[in-house]
Amino acid sequence: MTTIRLHDSMARQKRDFSPIDEKNVRMYVCGPTVYDRAHIGNARPVVVFDVLFRLLRHVYGAKHVTYVRNITDIEDKIIARAAENGEAIGELTARTAKWFRDDMAALGCLPPTHQPRATEHVPGMIAMIEALVAQGKAYAAEGHVLFEVGGFADYGRLSGRSTEDMIAGARVEIAPYKRDPMDFVLWKPSTPDQPGWESPWGRGRPGWHIECSAMARALLGAEFDIHGGGADLMFPHHENEVAQSVCAHPGEGFARYWLHNGMVRVEGRKMSKSLGNFLTMEDLRAQAPGEVLRLALLMTHYRDPLDWTAQRLEEAAATLRRWRALPTDEPAAASAGARVISALADDLNTPRAIAALHVIAASGDGATLRAAAAPLGLLGDELGDWAAAPEAGDDGWRIDALLKARAEARAAKDFSRADAIRKGLDAAGVVVMDRPDGPSEWSLTPEFDAAKLAELRA
């Protein structure tokens, strides 16, 4: 059996992966808070842990791996955005959760085994908080329940931070009901206009950190194999998860391996709305096919920071177009994916895995290349439509995406949006021919302008 080595954030080194139960390898990854469009930073951990999911399935068998990725559908940002939009919270979270699922599917990510929503697990959260209070690890004050950080000697072990750094990093709220500034909220009161649940401490709602602890325990048990997420979650979110989970159930463990992916920068700068470089998946899917975005995300090792650039996208698109053009007439070699699996088993070394694919591509063996690329989620038929538009070069997929968006807008009676797309295509030199009995057809005029086309959004 292939030996997998993973860099454990808690141990600060690579460790041989040894699951608790080879018949049920279990992984939990923190999912999105659904109040807006997902951005490229949200997409990176999903793609990273999708590759790990595929690797675990390859080594232990698809039926023997359980992957949980939650959806946070109750949180202060959600409440604020729903109020701002003048809509029900359920309407907002249903729409944004669907956007997220669609975006991740466009990247070729397999659906997790379970995708729990936080609102489905509030009773489990209340039970965990009751256990913490009963053991003197948490206390109630002014309708809140707080975890007492000073009562957990190992607090800070995961992040390796000093108390001073933790206080600064957490931007802790100084509140009169706290015994110590570092104590964090497990339960908070809800006003009549806010969502809430009845509890021993009054009507309220859970704090963010307790949500993942309760969902992980409900679906994976007291102790499971891998917990993953972005490096920005290591503190305070994951640190708090460890503390409350271990203290709520003395003698039981929690996650045995912690994996964290590096952050995403855009053209060398921190991604920020104020800088105008905040890239949503909606924006990016209008710029490039999902498969291109996926390869671009995998070209950098998951633990390293990733600099998202136009050059990266161009390189990924050119690579995939060359790979997909190779003939697949001959059967794939039996050892097609050995080098790729070996690279991924070494702490998900995707750059080395991609290098192995380049070697195979150089031989001209398209069938072996496609088989070898499968563990990376690349070159499958489900992501290949974008590469089949020769008359428009690299822009055919973009035109098809715009026409699909136009058709959807017309079906939704959003005629202003449909007309805007049509006018944009006209300006770019794309002639659209609507058909009463099928999808629209298109052709290019001699004045076709790829730059104008690239400015349009589906």
C-alpha positions in Angstrom: 0.0 0.0 0.0 1.2 3.5 -0.8 2.6 5.4 2.2 1.2 8.9 2.5 3.2 11.6 4.3 1.5 14.8 5.4 2.8 17.9 7.0 1.0 18.1 10.3 0.6 21.7 11.5 0.4 20.5 15.2 3.7 18.5 14.9 5.2 21.1 12.6 6.7 18.3 10.4 5.8 15.7 7.9 4.4 12.5 9.4 3.5 9.1 7.9 -0.3 9.0 7.7 -1.7 6.1 9.7 -5.5 6.2 9.8 -7.5 5.2 12.9 -9.5 2.8 10.8 -8.4 1.9 7.3 -12.0 0.9 6.5 -13.2 4.4 7.4 -10.7 7.1 6.8 -12.2 10.4 8.0 -11.5 14.0 7.1 -13.2 17.3 8.1 -12.6 20.6 6.2 -14.0 23.9 7.2 -16.4 25.1 4.5 -17.8 28.6 3.6 -19.9 31.1 5.5 -22.6 31.6 2.9 -23.5 35.2 2.6 -21.9 36.2 -0.7 -20.1 34.9 -3.7 -17.2 32.6 -3.1 -13.8 34.1 -4.0 -10.5 32.5 -5.2 -9.3 32.2 -1.6 -12.4 30.1 -0.7 -11.7 27.9 -3.8 -8.1 27.0 -2.9 -8.8 24.8 0.1 -11.7 23.1 -1.7 -9.4 22.1 -4.6 -6.5 21.2 -2.3 -8.6 18.9 -0.1 -10.4 17.5 -3.2 -7.0 16.2 -4.3 -6.4 14.7 -0.9 -9.9 13.1 -1.0 -9.0 11.6 -4.4 -5.7 10.3 -3.1 -7.2 8.8 0.0 -9.9 7.1 -2.2 -7.2 5.8 -4.4 -5.1 4.3 -1.6 -7.9 3.0 0.8 -10.8 2.6 -1.6 -13.7 5.0 -2.5 -16.1 3.3 0.0 -13.6 3.6 2.9 -13.2 7.4 2.9 -15.6 9.9 4.6 -15.2 13.5 3.8 -17.2 16.2 5.7 -17.2 19.9 4.6 -19.6 22.1 6.4 -21.7 25.1 5.4 -22.0 27.8 8.0 -25.5 29.2 7.5 -25.9 31.1 10.8 -23.4 33.9 11.6 -23.4 37.6 12.2 -22.3 38.4 8.7 -25.2 36.4 7.3 -27.7 38.2 9.6 -26.3 41.6 8.6 -26.4 40.8 4.8 -29.9 39.5 4.9 -31.1 42.6 6.7 -29.3 44.8 4.2 -30.9 42.9 1.3 -34.3 42.9 3.0 -34.7 39.2 2.6 -35.1 36.1 4.9 -31.9 34.5 6.1 -33.0 31.2 4.6 -33.4 32.7 1.2 -30.0 34.3 1.3 -28.2 31.2 2.5 -30.0 28.9 0.1 -28.9 31.1 -2.9 -25.3 31.6 -1.8 -24.8 27.9 -0.8 -26.0 27.0 -4.3 -23.6 29.5 -5.9 -20.8 27.9 -3.9 -21.7 24.3 -4.8 -22.0 25.3 -8.5 -18.6 27.1 -8.4 -16.8 24.1 -6.8 -18.4 21.7 -9.3 -17.2 23.9 -12.1 -13.6 23.4 -10.7 -14.1 19.6 -11.0 -14.3 19.0 -7.2 -16.0 15.9 -6.1 -18.9 16.4 -3.6 -18.0 15.6 0.0 -19.6 12.6 1.6 -21.5 15.0 3.9 -22.2 18.7 3.6 -23.8 19.6 6.9 -25.4 23.0 7.6 -24.7 24.5 11.0 -28.5 25.1 11.6 -29.1 21.4 11.4 -26.8 20.7 14.4 -27.7 23.3 17.0 -28.9 20.7 19.5 -25.5 19.0 19.4 -23.8 22.4 20.0 -26.0 23.1 23.0 -25.2 19.6 24.4 -21.5 20.2 24.0 -21.7 23.6 25.7 -23.6 22.1 28.6 -20.8 19.5 29.0 -18.2 22.3 29.1 -20.2 24.3 31.7 -20.7 21.1 33.8 -17.0 20.5 33.9 -16.1 24.1 34.8 -14.5 24.8 31.4 -17.1 27.4 30.4 -19.3 29.8 32.2 -22.5 31.7 31.6 -22.6 35.5 31.9 -25.3 38.0 30.7 -26.9 35.6 28.4 -23.6 34.5 26.9 -21.6 31.3 27.5 -17.8 31.6 27.2 -15.0 29.1 27.1 -12.5 29.8 29.8 -9.2 29.7 27.9 -7.1 29.9 31.1 -8.4 26.5 32.1 -6.9 24.7 29.1 -3.1 24.3 29.6 -2.5 23.4 25.9 -4.2 26.4 24.4 -1.9 27.8 21.7 -0.2 24.5 20.9 -1.6 24.3 17.4 -0.7 27.8 16.3 2.4 28.1 18.4 1.6 31.6 19.4 2.3 33.4 22.7 -0.6 34.9 24.7 0.3 38.4 23.5 0.4 37.3 19.9 -2.9 35.5 20.3 -4.6 38.5 21.8 -3.4 40.7 18.9 -4.2 38.1 16.3 -7.7 37.3 17.5 -8.7 41.0 17.7 -10.4 39.9 20.9 -13.5 41.7 22.0 -13.1 43.3 25.4 -16.5 42.8 27.1 -17.5 43.2 30.7 -19.0 39.7 30.9 -15.6 38.1 30.1 -13.4 36.9 32.9 -10.4 37.1 30.5 -10.1 38.9 27.2 -9.0 35.6 25.5 -12.2 33.8 26.6 -14.3 33.1 23.5 -18.1 32.9 22.9 -19.8 29.6 22.7 -23.4 30.9 22.9 -24.8 34.4 22.5 -28.2 35.9 23.1 -30.5 36.8 20.1 -32.7 39.8 19.9 -36.4 39.2 18.8 -35.5 40.1 15.2 -32.5 37.7 15.1 -32.6 33.9 14.6 -32.4 32.0 17.8 -32.9 28.7 19.6 -34.1 28.0 23.1 -31.3 26.9 25.5 -30.5 26.7 29.2 -29.1 30.2 28.9 -32.1 31.7 27.1 -33.0 32.2 23.5 -29.8 32.6 21.4 -27.5 31.2 18.8 -24.1 29.5 18.7 -20.8 31.1 18.4 -18.8 30.3 15.2 -16.2 27.9 16.7 -18.5 25.5 18.4 -20.3 24.8 15.1 -17.4 22.8 13.6 -16.7 20.9 16.7 -20.3 19.7 17.0 -20.7 18.8 13.3 -17.3 17.0 13.2 -18.3 14.9 16.3 -21.8 14.1 14.9 -20.5 12.9 11.5 -17.0 11.6 12.2 -16.9 10.6 15.9 -14.9 11.8 18.9 -11.6 11.2 17.1 -11.0 11.3 13.4 -8.0 11.5 11.1 -7.6 14.8 9.3 -8.8 18.3 9.9 -8.1 20.8 7.1 -8.6 24.5 6.2 -6.8 27.7 5.2 -3.9 28.9 7.3 -6.0 31.9 8.3 -8.2 29.5 10.3 -5.4 28.0 12.4 -5.9 30.8 14.9 -8.3 31.4 16.5 -10.8 29.1 14.8 -8.9 25.8 14.9 -7.2 26.6 18.1 -10.6 27.0 19.7 -12.0 23.9 18.1 -9.2 21.8 19.8 -9.7 23.4 23.2 -13.5 23.0 23.4 -13.6 19.5 21.8 -10.9 18.1 24.1 -12.4 19.7 27.2 -16.0 18.7 26.5 -15.1 15.1 26.3 -12.1 14.3 28.5 -10.1 11.2 27.5 -11.2 11.5 23.9 -9.1 12.9 21.1 -10.0 15.2 18.2 -8.2 15.5 14.9 -4.9 13.5 14.6 -3.5 15.4 11.6 -3.9 19.1 10.9 -3.4 20.5 7.4 -3.4 24.1 6.3 -3.1 25.7 2.9 -1.4 29.0 2.2 -3.1 32.2 1.4 -3.8 33.6 -2.1 -2.4 36.9 -3.3 -3.4 38.7 -6.6 -0.6 40.0 -8.8 1.7 40.2 -5.7 -0.7 42.0 -3.5 -3.1 41.0 -0.7 -6.6 40.4 -2.1 -8.9 43.2 -1.0 -12.0 45.0 -2.2 -10.4 48.3 -1.4 -7.5 47.5 -3.8 -9.9 46.5 -6.5 -8.3 43.0 -6.8 -11.0 41.0 -5.0 -11.7 38.0 -7.4 -14.9 36.1 -7.0 -15.5 32.8 -8.6 -18.1 34.4 -10.7 -15.5 36.8 -12.1 -13.0 34.0 -12.6 -15.4 31.7 -14.4 -16.1 34.5 -16.9 -12.3 34.7 -17.5 -11.3 31.0 -17.8 -12.8 27.5 -17.8 -13.0 25.7 -14.5 -10.3 23.2 -15.5 -7.9 26.1 -16.3 -8.7 27.6 -12.9 -8.1 24.2 -11.2 -4.7 23.7 -12.8 -3.7 27.2 -11.9 -4.5 26.6 -8.3 -2.5 23.3 -8.3 0.7 24.7 -9.9 1.8 25.9 -6.4 2.4 23.6 -3.4 -0.6 23.9 -1.1 1.3 25.0 1.9 3.0 27.9 0.0 1.4 31.3 -0.6 -0.1 31.4 -4.1 0.2 34.5 -6.4 -2.7 34.6 -8.7 -1.7 36.3 -12.0 -2.9 36.6 -15.6 0.3 34.8 -16.7 -0.5 31.9 -14.4 -3.9 31.5 -16.1 -2.4 31.8 -19.6 0.2 29.1 -18.8 -2.5 26.8 -17.4 -4.8 27.3 -20.4 -1.9 26.7 -22.9 -0.8 23.6 -21.0 -4.2 22.0 -20.9 -4.9 22.8 -24.6 -1.7 21.0 -25.6 -2.5 18.1 -23.4 -6.0 17.7 -24.6 -4.9 17.8 -28.3 -2.8 14.6 -27.9 -4.2 11.5 -29.5 -5.8 8.9 -27.2 -6.1 6.0 -29.7 -3.7 3.6 -27.8 -4.6 2.2 -24.4 -3.1 3.8 -21.4 0.1 2.3 -19.9 -0.6 0.2 -16.8 1.7 2.3 -14.7 0.2 5.6 -16.0 -0.3 7.3 -12.6 2.5 5.9 -10.5 4.7 9.0 -10.6 1.7 11.3 -10.0 0.5 9.2 -7.0 4.1 9.1 -5.6 4.2 12.9 -5.8 0.8 13.4 -4.2 1.7 10.9 -1.4 4.6 13.2 -0.5 2.5 15.9 1.2 0.4 16.6 -1.9 3.3 17.8 -4.0 1.2 18.9 -6.9 4.0 20.8 -8.7 6.0 17.5 -8.9 2.8 15.7 -10.0 2.3 18.2 -12.8 6.0 17.9 -13.8 5.4 14.1 -14.2 2.4 14.9 -16.5 4.6 17.1 -18.6 7.1 14.2 -19.0 4.2 11.9 -20.2 2.9 14.6 -22.5 6.3 14.9 -24.2 6.0 11.2 -25.2 2.8 12.1 -27.1 0.8 9.4 -25.3 -2.6 11.1 -24.7 -4.3 8.1 -23.2 -1.6 7.5 -20.5 -1.6 11.3 -19.8 -5.3 11.4 -19.2 -5.2 8.4 -16.9 -2.2 9.8 -15.0 -4.0 13.2 -14.6 -7.1 11.7 -13.0 -5.8 11.9 -9.4 -5.4 15.7 -9.9 -9.0 15.9 -11.2 -7.7 17.0 -14.7 -8.4 16.0 -18.3 -11.6 14.2 -17.5 -14.5 14.4 -20.0 -16.7 16.4 -17.6 -14.3 19.4 -17.8 -13.3 19.2 -21.4 -15.9 21.1 -23.4 -14.0 24.4 -23.2 -11.2 23.0 -25.4 -13.5 22.2 -28.4 -13.9 25.5 -30.2 -11.1 25.7 -32.8 -12.5 28.5 -34.9 -12.3 30.9 -32.0 -9.0 29.6 -30.6 -8.9 30.1 -26.9 -12.0 32.2 -26.9 -14.7 29.7 -28.1 -15.4 28.5 -24.5 -15.9 32.2 -23.5 -18.5 32.8 -26.2 -20.4 29.6 -25.3 -20.4 30.6 -21.6 -21.8 34.1 -22.5 -24.5 32.6 -24.7 -25.5 30.1 -22.0 -25.7 33.1 -19.5 -27.8 35.0 -22.0 -30.2 32.0 -22.4 -30.5 31.7 -18.7 -31.2 35.5 -18.4 -33.9 35.2 -21.1 -35.5 32.2 -19.3 -35.6 34.2 -16.1 -37.1 37.2 -18.0 -34.0 39.3 -17.2 -34.1 40.9 -20.6 -31.9 43.8 -19.8 -29.1 41.4 -18.9 -29.7 39.3 -22.0 -29.6 42.4 -24.2 -26.4 43.6 -22.5 -24.7 40.3 -23.3 -25.9 40.4 -26.9 -24.7 43.9 -27.4 -21.3 43.1 -25.8 -20.9 40.2 -28.2 -21.8 42.4 -31.2 -19.2 44.9 -30.1 -16.6 42.2 -29.9 -17.3 41.0 -33.4 -19.3 37.9 -32.6 -22.4 37.4 -34.7 -25.2 35.6 -32.8 -27.9 33.7 -34.7 -30.8 32.7 -32.6 -32.7 29.5 -33.5 -36.3 28.8 -32.6 -35.6 25.1 -32.3 -32.3 24.9 -30.5 -29.4 26.8 -29.0 -28.0 30.0 -30.6 -25.2 29.7 -33.1 -22.4 32.1 -33.6 -19.6 33.1 -36.0 -16.8 35.7 -36.0 -16.6 38.8 -38.2 -13.2 40.0 -39.5 -13.4 42.7 -36.8 -13.4 40.1 -34.0 -11.7 41.6 -30.9 -10.6 39.1 -28.3 -9.8 41.8 -25.8 -13.3 43.2 -25.9 -14.7 39.7 -25.5 -12.5 39.1 -22.4 -14.1 42.2 -20.7 -17.6 40.6 -20.8 -19.0 38.7 -17.9 -21.2 35.7 -18.1 
